[in-house]
């Protein structure tokens, strides 16, 4: 998979993720219970957090360094979720759009060799983006279906 194909995959799955909550009223996206006590807005903030972490990790991986360690992904997710819970829906949406654009801009400048084979760079990118979005897309769609939304 080259850079163009990878970016297409990321964008396709990003659109599908965003489509999963499109058209919901603000009250619905803030209702807990989509995944555990997370709301749709919590999920959006969570996905944004992992794009932020990807942007920290990828330059390190390009240099052959180790990315940050989290002391357990579940604990990290809980800390970050609690930290972002006070953010307004508008702020979460804005951060999501901005972070996604920053990630895409970074990927446009990364050397092609990082896309050509299954490198640590590509593995991290896959785990935090195009294989991460569908997990939350499915959860949101199942919640919507169960709620008749």
N, C-alpha and C positions, 0 to 999 in steps of 0.2 A: 504494500500500500504506500503510495507516495503522499506528499503533503496535500495535494489537491483532493485526493480521495479521502484522506483523513479529515480534512476540513469539511468536506461535504457530509461525511458521516456525523461529525460533531454537530453541524448545523441542522441536519435532518432530525436528529434525536433531540436537539435543543428545541426546535419548533414543536415537535410532538409533545415534549414535556410542557411547554407553554400552552399548547392547545388543550392539555388535560384539565387546566383550570380556567380556560378562557370562558367568558360569559358568566362566571359566578359573581354573585353580589358580594360586596365587601364583607358583609356579616358572615357569609358562608365561608369565605377563605380564611376567616379568623376563628372559625369554630373548631375546637379541639376534637380529637378522636379519629383523625385520618390515619395516623400511624401512632399507636399509643396515645399520648396526650398531645401530640403534635397536630397543628392545624396546617392548612395548605401554606399559609404565610410562613410558618415555621419550617416547612419543607423547602420553600423557596430560599429562605435564609440559609438553611443547611447546605443546599446545593451551591449557593454563592460562597459559603465558607470553604467548601472543597475546591472551588475554582481559585479562590484566593491562595489556598495552600498549594495548589498546583503551580501557580505563578511564583511561589517562593521556591518550590522544589525543582522545577525544570532547569533553571539556570545552574543550580548546584549539580544536578545530574549531568548537564552538558560539560561541566568542568571535571567530572569524575568524582565529585564529593558526595557525601551522604546527605540526604534531605533531613529535615527536622524529624525527631521522634516524638510521639504523642503520648506516651505513657498509657497506651491502650486507646483504640479508636472509639469505643463506646464511651469512655470517660471524657475523651476530647469532644465528642459530639454533644454530650450532656453539658459540659462547660460552655461550649460555644452557643448552644441552643439557649441556655439560661442568659448568657450575655446579650444575645440578640433579641430576646423575647420582648424587651421594652421598646424596640424600634417600631415605628408606625408602618402601616402597610405601604404607604407612599415611599418611605425611605427604603424598605426592603425591595420593592420593585425597582427603584432607581439603582440601588446597589447591584442588584442582579444584572440589569441591563449593562451597566457600566463595567462590571467585572467581566462579564462575558465578552464584551468588546475588547477589553484589555488583553484577555487571554487570546482572542483571535489575532489581535495585532502582534502579540509576542510570537505566536506560531508562524506568522508570515515572515518573521525575521530570523527564525531559528535555522541553522544550517540543515540542508536537505538530508545529510547523512543520518540525522536523528530520526528520520521518518522511514528510511529505506528498509530497515529490518526491525525485528522485535527487540529493541534496546530497552534499557531501564527507563529512559526518557519516554518511549512509546508506551511502555507498560503503565507507568504512572499516569500518563495522559489518559489512557484507556480507562483505568480504574476510577479516575476522578471525574471523567466527563461522559463519553459516549456509552460506557457500560453502567455508569451511575445514574444517568438521567432516566433510563427505562424502568429501573427499580421503583423510582418515585412516581413515574408516570402511571405505572400499573396500580400502585397503591391509591393514587388520587382517583383514577378511573373506577376502581372497585368501590371506593367510598362514595363517589358520585352515584354510581349505580344503586348501591344499597340505600342511599338517601333519596333516590328519585330526582337527582339534580342533573 
